[in-house]
Amino acid sequence: MSDSLSELIAAASEPLASGEPRPLSIEGGERFAETLEALLRRKNGFYAFESALHVLPSGTGEDVMSLERWNAPDLWRHEYGDMTEGCFFFGEDVFGGQFCFRAGQVCTFDPETGDIEPLAPSLDAWAGEILRRYDNLTGHPLAHDRVEDRVRHRRVLAWGQAHERLEVADELRLVVILAIERADPLERGVEHELGEAAQETLAAQQQLRREPEVAPGQPLERVDRQVRDFRELGHRRDSRIEHG
């Protein structure tokens, strides 16, 4: 396994599925399938970069969205007709933009427009691109801002109550890396009460690539929402075509 994939695994959450991944069959993508299987044997599905990146697990039960379910033609892909033909979807960014294998390359798929753009020639190269450009490729700034806004809203900073800080830490269950502005030394207690989750903004890029994070508490809800969104986007696209 490449250094880039190993580094990505090290920075990711715990596996989303406990079982062994199933053998993957991807037309024209034997090498890609082998590499993805090796990745999933190390960590069967995960989140990374404050849950901005989601890599799907394989061979899971119904409580976790799997590669097999996500790629089923009757889940959401049928709404796009032949636009997703030849694609094998394995991950997504915070906006629901998809990462897929198609025609010998790793590509991005825009669910709003149906556009497919080549990104990398292999899964190893894709991991390298993600590590170098995760802000742009995963939407990490939005994920980070959402976490910070949630924390501030629930008064996690020093003037908030201790039980509130712990409740938010348990409720979010999103990250181990969290940048918190600290106006004075009194706020340093927050770092301890969030399980030493806070990291200085100055070191955020390095820490995000080194420190493991915690998966969202209910990842299937996020995926279910996306299925509904994708179906709606597919309907809108068809309507534009019919009335265009």
Contacts in CASP RR format, 6 or more apart in sequence:
PFRMAT RR
TARGET T0000
AUTHOR 0000-0000-0000
METHOD contacts of the structure
MODEL  1
MSDSLSELIAAASEPLASGEPRPLSIEGGERFAETLEALLRRKNGFYAFE
SALHVLPSGTGEDVMSLERWNAPDLWRHEYGDMTEGCFFFGEDVFGGQFC
FRAGQVCTFDPETGDIEPLAPSLDAWAGEILRRYDNLTGHPLAHDRVEDR
VRHRRVLAWGQAHERLEVADELRLVVILAIERADPLERGVEHELGEAAQE
TLAAQQQLRREPEVAPGQPLERVDRQVRDFRELGHRRDSRIEHG
1 35 0 8 1.000
1 38 0 8 1.000
1 39 0 8 1.000
1 42 0 8 1.000
2 124 0 8 1.000
2 127 0 8 1.000
4 124 0 8 1.000
4 125 0 8 1.000
4 127 0 8 1.000
4 128 0 8 1.000
4 131 0 8 1.000
5 35 0 8 1.000
5 39 0 8 1.000
5 123 0 8 1.000
5 124 0 8 1.000
5 127 0 8 1.000
7 127 0 8 1.000
7 131 0 8 1.000
7 209 0 8 1.000
8 48 0 8 1.000
8 127 0 8 1.000
8 128 0 8 1.000
8 130 0 8 1.000
8 131 0 8 1.000
9 39 0 8 1.000
9 42 0 8 1.000
9 43 0 8 1.000
9 46 0 8 1.000
10 210 0 8 1.000
10 212 0 8 1.000
11 48 0 8 1.000
11 49 0 8 1.000
11 208 0 8 1.000
11 209 0 8 1.000
11 210 0 8 1.000
11 211 0 8 1.000
11 212 0 8 1.000
11 213 0 8 1.000
12 43 0 8 1.000
12 46 0 8 1.000
12 47 0 8 1.000
12 48 0 8 1.000
12 53 0 8 1.000
12 55 0 8 1.000
12 212 0 8 1.000
12 213 0 8 1.000
13 46 0 8 1.000
13 47 0 8 1.000
13 48 0 8 1.000
13 51 0 8 1.000
13 212 0 8 1.000
13 213 0 8 1.000
13 214 0 8 1.000
13 215 0 8 1.000
14 43 0 8 1.000
14 46 0 8 1.000
14 212 0 8 1.000
14 214 0 8 1.000
14 215 0 8 1.000
15 43 0 8 1.000
15 44 0 8 1.000
15 45 0 8 1.000
15 46 0 8 1.000
15 57 0 8 1.000
16 44 0 8 1.000
16 45 0 8 1.000
16 46 0 8 1.000
16 47 0 8 1.000
16 56 0 8 1.000
16 57 0 8 1.000
16 60 0 8 1.000
16 64 0 8 1.000
16 215 0 8 1.000
16 219 0 8 1.000
17 44 0 8 1.000
17 45 0 8 1.000
17 57 0 8 1.000
17 58 0 8 1.000
17 59 0 8 1.000
17 60 0 8 1.000
17 61 0 8 1.000
17 64 0 8 1.000
17 66 0 8 1.000
18 44 0 8 1.000
19 44 0 8 1.000
19 59 0 8 1.000
19 60 0 8 1.000
20 41 0 8 1.000
20 44 0 8 1.000
20 59 0 8 1.000
21 37 0 8 1.000
21 40 0 8 1.000
21 41 0 8 1.000
21 44 0 8 1.000
21 57 0 8 1.000
21 58 0 8 1.000
21 59 0 8 1.000
22 58 0 8 1.000
22 59 0 8 1.000
22 68 0 8 1.000
23 37 0 8 1.000
24 33 0 8 1.000
24 36 0 8 1.000
24 37 0 8 1.000
24 58 0 8 1.000
24 67 0 8 1.000
25 33 0 8 1.000
26 32 0 8 1.000
26 33 0 8 1.000
26 88 0 8 1.000
26 101 0 8 1.000
27 86 0 8 1.000
28 104 0 8 1.000
29 88 0 8 1.000
29 101 0 8 1.000
29 104 0 8 1.000
31 122 0 8 1.000
32 88 0 8 1.000
32 101 0 8 1.000
32 104 0 8 1.000
32 106 0 8 1.000
32 122 0 8 1.000
32 123 0 8 1.000
35 122 0 8 1.000
35 123 0 8 1.000
35 124 0 8 1.000
36 90 0 8 1.000
36 123 0 8 1.000
37 58 0 8 1.000
39 55 0 8 1.000
39 123 0 8 1.000
40 57 0 8 1.000
40 58 0 8 1.000
44 57 0 8 1.000
44 58 0 8 1.000
44 59 0 8 1.000
44 60 0 8 1.000
45 55 0 8 1.000
45 56 0 8 1.000
45 57 0 8 1.000
45 58 0 8 1.000
46 54 0 8 1.000
46 55 0 8 1.000
46 215 0 8 1.000
47 53 0 8 1.000
47 54 0 8 1.000
47 55 0 8 1.000
47 174 0 8 1.000
47 213 0 8 1.000
47 215 0 8 1.000
47 216 0 8 1.000
47 219 0 8 1.000
48 55 0 8 1.000
48 134 0 8 1.000
48 138 0 8 1.000
48 213 0 8 1.000
49 134 0 8 1.000
49 138 0 8 1.000
49 140 0 8 1.000
49 143 0 8 1.000
49 208 0 8 1.000
49 213 0 8 1.000
50 140 0 8 1.000
50 143 0 8 1.000
50 144 0 8 1.000
50 147 0 8 1.000
50 174 0 8 1.000
50 175 0 8 1.000
50 177 0 8 1.000
50 178 0 8 1.000
50 208 0 8 1.000
50 213 0 8 1.000
51 94 0 8 1.000
51 143 0 8 1.000
51 174 0 8 1.000
51 175 0 8 1.000
51 213 0 8 1.000
51 215 0 8 1.000
51 216 0 8 1.000
52 93 0 8 1.000
52 94 0 8 1.000
52 134 0 8 1.000
52 138 0 8 1.000
52 139 0 8 1.000
52 140 0 8 1.000
52 142 0 8 1.000
52 143 0 8 1.000
52 144 0 8 1.000
53 91 0 8 1.000
53 92 0 8 1.000
53 93 0 8 1.000
53 94 0 8 1.000
53 130 0 8 1.000
53 134 0 8 1.000
53 138 0 8 1.000
53 140 0 8 1.000
54 91 0 8 1.000
54 92 0 8 1.000
54 93 0 8 1.000
54 219 0 8 1.000
54 222 0 8 1.000
55 90 0 8 1.000
55 91 0 8 1.000
56 65 0 8 1.000
56 66 0 8 1.000
56 67 0 8 1.000
56 70 0 8 1.000
56 89 0 8 1.000
56 90 0 8 1.000
56 91 0 8 1.000
57 64 0 8 1.000
57 66 0 8 1.000
57 67 0 8 1.000
58 66 0 8 1.000
58 67 0 8 1.000
58 68 0 8 1.000
59 66 0 8 1.000
59 67 0 8 1.000
59 68 0 8 1.000
60 66 0 8 1.000
63 220 0 8 1.000
64 219 0 8 1.000
64 220 0 8 1.000
65 219 0 8 1.000
65 220 0 8 1.000
65 223 0 8 1.000
65 224 0 8 1.000
67 89 0 8 1.000
67 90 0 8 1.000
69 75 0 8 1.000
70 89 0 8 1.000
70 223 0 8 1.000
71 77 0 8 1.000
71 88 0 8 1.000
71 89 0 8 1.000
75 227 0 8 1.000
76 227 0 8 1.000
76 230 0 8 1.000
76 231 0 8 1.000
77 84 0 8 1.000
79 230 0 8 1.000
79 231 0 8 1.000
79 233 0 8 1.000
79 234 0 8 1.000
79 235 0 8 1.000
79 237 0 8 1.000
79 238 0 8 1.000
80 114 0 8 1.000
80 234 0 8 1.000
80 237 0 8 1.000
83 114 0 8 1.000
83 116 0 8 1.000
84 100 0 8 1.000
84 109 0 8 1.000
86 102 0 8 1.000
86 103 0 8 1.000
87 100 0 8 1.000
87 101 0 8 1.000
87 102 0 8 1.000
87 107 0 8 1.000
87 109 0 8 1.000
87 116 0 8 1.000
88 100 0 8 1.000
88 101 0 8 1.000
88 102 0 8 1.000
89 98 0 8 1.000
89 99 0 8 1.000
89 100 0 8 1.000
89 109 0 8 1.000
90 99 0 8 1.000
90 100 0 8 1.000
90 101 0 8 1.000
91 98 0 8 1.000
91 99 0 8 1.000
91 100 0 8 1.000
92 98 0 8 1.000
92 99 0 8 1.000
92 226 0 8 1.000
93 99 0 8 1.000
93 137 0 8 1.000
93 138 0 8 1.000
93 139 0 8 1.000
94 138 0 8 1.000
94 139 0 8 1.000
94 140 0 8 1.000
94 142 0 8 1.000
94 143 0 8 1.000
95 139 0 8 1.000
95 142 0 8 1.000
96 111 0 8 1.000
96 226 0 8 1.000
96 229 0 8 1.000
97 108 0 8 1.000
97 109 0 8 1.000
97 110 0 8 1.000
97 111 0 8 1.000
98 108 0 8 1.000
98 109 0 8 1.000
98 111 0 8 1.000
99 106 0 8 1.000
99 107 0 8 1.000
99 108 0 8 1.000
99 109 0 8 1.000
99 119 0 8 1.000
99 126 0 8 1.000
100 106 0 8 1.000
100 107 0 8 1.000
100 108 0 8 1.000
100 109 0 8 1.000
100 116 0 8 1.000
101 107 0 8 1.000
101 123 0 8 1.000
102 116 0 8 1.000
104 121 0 8 1.000
105 118 0 8 1.000
105 119 0 8 1.000
105 120 0 8 1.000
105 121 0 8 1.000
106 118 0 8 1.000
106 119 0 8 1.000
106 120 0 8 1.000
106 121 0 8 1.000
106 122 0 8 1.000
106 123 0 8 1.000
106 125 0 8 1.000
106 126 0 8 1.000
107 116 0 8 1.000
107 117 0 8 1.000
107 118 0 8 1.000
107 119 0 8 1.000
108 116 0 8 1.000
108 117 0 8 1.000
108 119 0 8 1.000
108 137 0 8 1.000
109 115 0 8 1.000
109 116 0 8 1.000
110 116 0 8 1.000
110 117 0 8 1.000
111 229 0 8 1.000
111 230 0 8 1.000
111 233 0 8 1.000
112 233 0 8 1.000
113 237 0 8 1.000
114 237 0 8 1.000
119 126 0 8 1.000
119 129 0 8 1.000
119 137 0 8 1.000
120 126 0 8 1.000
120 128 0 8 1.000
120 129 0 8 1.000
129 137 0 8 1.000
130 137 0 8 1.000
130 138 0 8 1.000
131 209 0 8 1.000
134 140 0 8 1.000
134 208 0 8 1.000
135 141 0 8 1.000
140 208 0 8 1.000
143 174 0 8 1.000
144 179 0 8 1.000
147 172 0 8 1.000
147 174 0 8 1.000
147 175 0 8 1.000
147 178 0 8 1.000
148 178 0 8 1.000
148 179 0 8 1.000
148 180 0 8 1.000
150 168 0 8 1.000
150 172 0 8 1.000
151 157 0 8 1.000
151 168 0 8 1.000
151 172 0 8 1.000
151 178 0 8 1.000
151 180 0 8 1.000
154 164 0 8 1.000
154 165 0 8 1.000
154 167 0 8 1.000
154 168 0 8 1.000
155 161 0 8 1.000
155 164 0 8 1.000
156 164 0 8 1.000
156 165 0 8 1.000
156 168 0 8 1.000
156 180 0 8 1.000
156 190 0 8 1.000
156 194 0 8 1.000
157 180 0 8 1.000
157 181 0 8 1.000
157 187 0 8 1.000
157 190 0 8 1.000
158 184 0 8 1.000
158 186 0 8 1.000
158 187 0 8 1.000
158 189 0 8 1.000
158 190 0 8 1.000
162 193 0 8 1.000
165 190 0 8 1.000
165 193 0 8 1.000
165 194 0 8 1.000
166 193 0 8 1.000
169 193 0 8 1.000
169 194 0 8 1.000
169 195 0 8 1.000
169 197 0 8 1.000
173 214 0 8 1.000
173 215 0 8 1.000
173 216 0 8 1.000
173 217 0 8 1.000
174 213 0 8 1.000
174 214 0 8 1.000
174 216 0 8 1.000
175 197 0 8 1.000
175 213 0 8 1.000
175 214 0 8 1.000
176 197 0 8 1.000
176 211 0 8 1.000
176 212 0 8 1.000
176 213 0 8 1.000
176 214 0 8 1.000
177 197 0 8 1.000
177 199 0 8 1.000
177 204 0 8 1.000
177 207 0 8 1.000
177 208 0 8 1.000
177 211 0 8 1.000
177 213 0 8 1.000
178 194 0 8 1.000
178 197 0 8 1.000
178 198 0 8 1.000
178 199 0 8 1.000
179 198 0 8 1.000
179 199 0 8 1.000
179 200 0 8 1.000
179 201 0 8 1.000
179 204 0 8 1.000
180 187 0 8 1.000
180 190 0 8 1.000
180 191 0 8 1.000
180 198 0 8 1.000
181 201 0 8 1.000
182 188 0 8 1.000
182 190 0 8 1.000
190 198 0 8 1.000
191 197 0 8 1.000
191 198 0 8 1.000
199 207 0 8 1.000
199 211 0 8 1.000
216 222 0 8 1.000
END
